[in-house]
Amino acid sequence: MDRLPHTGVSTTSPSDLSPSRAPLTTVAVVGLGTMGTGIAEILARAGREVIGVDINESACRRAVTALEVATARAVHRERISERERAGILDRFRISTDLRAAAGAELVIEVVPEDYDTKHEVFAELDTVVSPTAILATGTNALSVTRLAAESAHPERVLGLHFFNPAPAMKLVEIVSSVLTAPAAVEAVTALALDLGKEPVALGDRPGFVADGLLFGYLNQAAAMYEAKYAAREDIDAAMKLGCGLPMGPLTLLDLIGVDTARTVLEAMYAASGDRLHAPAPILGQLAQAGLTGRKAGRGFYTYEAPGSGTIVPDAATAEVGHSTEGARPVRAVGVAGSGTMASGIAEVFAKAGLEVVLAGRTLDKAAAAKARIGKSLKRSVSKGRMTEQAREQALARITPADALDAFADVDLAVEAVAEDLVVKQELFRVLDKVCKPGAVLATTTSSLPVVACARATSRPQDVVGLHFFNPAPAMKLVEVVHTVLTADDVRATAHAVCAAVRKHPVDCGDRAGFIVNALLFPYLNNAVKMVQEHYATPDAIDAAMKLGGGYPMGPFELLDVVGLDVSLAIEQVLHREFREPGLAPAPLLEHLVAAGCLGRKTGRGFREYAKA
């Protein structure tokens, strides 16, 4: 190996793992796959001497090439100089022999996620490196404690979990076992900070924080697709557009690797016994067939080539935009309600050129809702998104009303009233009487059964769910929810209307949570359980999901915005429908709601907020 001196094994005592130990300057990375190569790059860029070790010579060569390409790109973008590039490349050395790590003060293991393989590496390292060298495993699913306990010096073993791609992702989870020396954690934390990362200190449990929350969510998405509840494209689009996630869950599973995801879930299920962590059968079927995702060229999707991120059409490709064949014409829309959601939906329809009747409980409430729309449109004018003339035309299309009788000539009636089934059913009984034959009746419910609203009418075939997301003018997603009674042309009409108002429809059946809430709220509930079990703080969990998962908001930020009472109600609906023990609302959430701590709207939830 280039320039590597043979230092042998030090005879220093393990007690030298002291808080005053010198900074880690020489680091070995064992396993030069994508993750190992990325870790080696950030270490070399940060001035560390890096020893890359892999039993595969090709992997070693690829790591060198990857570093050469990455640093050349950095020079081209004027982020580093040619001299700095030469220094980075000079600090990176490779070997196929683990004994090359002898002089390292820190060894980071990132070999495949298999306990026997990792144990073998750690056992050999015990005979190679100094007793004071820190040994870190990059596992995200296997037991750090077990690896430590079977090591010759368990006090120097910890977990160091980077996220992919390592050079770009800020989060690093630093995982201690009950045997880990605090000085080892301190030294690795200092290194992470010097690398420009955000370290989060955690205890040892499968998945830690980020993957512990992420993989349960991914598993439920896989099960949802396996049950043929929704198309893979719709599941992915729903979570990207409805939650602002950078990637849909099934696309992310393909990127991570279906086999890797299954391994992580198996470890999580073994530890938790929660059936929501039991890998969806489709994960095992795909893995056994070799359809492991991007790396194989096929997983949930089909890719242009192995390793490519370009998705190509295959036999399962859904029709783009869904069928609108046979859709009923819609020129006039009635919106029942005068709250934020009702006014937002009315604004969406009016901007799209449809005539809108906006009915409130009183004419004053309807007029106030129209005034709210006027202010919203004015903001759009000030931001250059529409002209003053377009604003005036849109407002002119909205007619306030104080009774549903005004819906007599509408082609589509949309209710956006309180999330109370009795209230909605009574409203649908009235719509059934006042709306003309052939009019489509839609509910915007996010958690109640659409069929219960449909059965309140004499024409259940004309009823469909149109779940807009708040704020309706800004959010692109609409969940189109069909019941077992919804007519095909009504379903087509719903999709045609979404296209007309420039929204992205996703199609799903009538069951609790539809797509987004059914995947989102169990994830939020599991985050609450982590805090309840004193595994991590809300701040640590929020940071982990934003930095490690690319989420726009952490789960506790989101819970406080949504409202803890609203969140609890949705989780109760999901639990009643699916009867999974793992979906039972966390007692901590129930206690906060009982105490009146509902989030931002009350000034206190998981955090306290200054009064407006």
Secondary structure, DSSP 4 states (H G I P E B T S, - for coil): -TT----------GGG--TTPPP--EEEEE--SHHHHHHHHHHHHTT-EEEEE-S-HHHHHHHHHHHHHHHHHHHHTTSS-HHHHHHHHHTEEEES-GGGGGG-SEEEE---S-HHHHHHHHHHHHTTS-TTSEEEE--SSS-HHHHHHTSS-GGGEEEEEE-SSTTT--EEEEEE-TT--HHHHHHHHHHHHHTT-EEEEEE--TTTTHHHHHHHHHHHHHHHHHTTSS-HHHHHHHHHHHH--SS-HHHHHHHH-HHHHHHHHHHHHHHH--GGGSPPHHHHHHHHTT--BGGGTBSSSEESSTT---EE--TTPPPTT---TTPPP--EEEEE--SHHHHHHHHHHHHTT-EEEEE-SSHHHHHHHHHHHHHHHHHHHHTTSS-HHHHHHHHHTEEEESSGGGGTT-SEEEE---S-HHHHHHHHHHHHHHSPTT-EEEE--SSS-HHHHHTTSS-GGGEEEEEE-SSTTT--EEEEEE-TT--HHHHHHHHHHHHHTT-EEEEEESSTTTTHHHHHHHHHHHHHHHHHTTSS-HHHHHHHHHHHH--SS-HHHHHHHH-HHHHHHHHHHHHHHH--GGGSPPHHHHHHHHTT--BGGGTBSSSB----
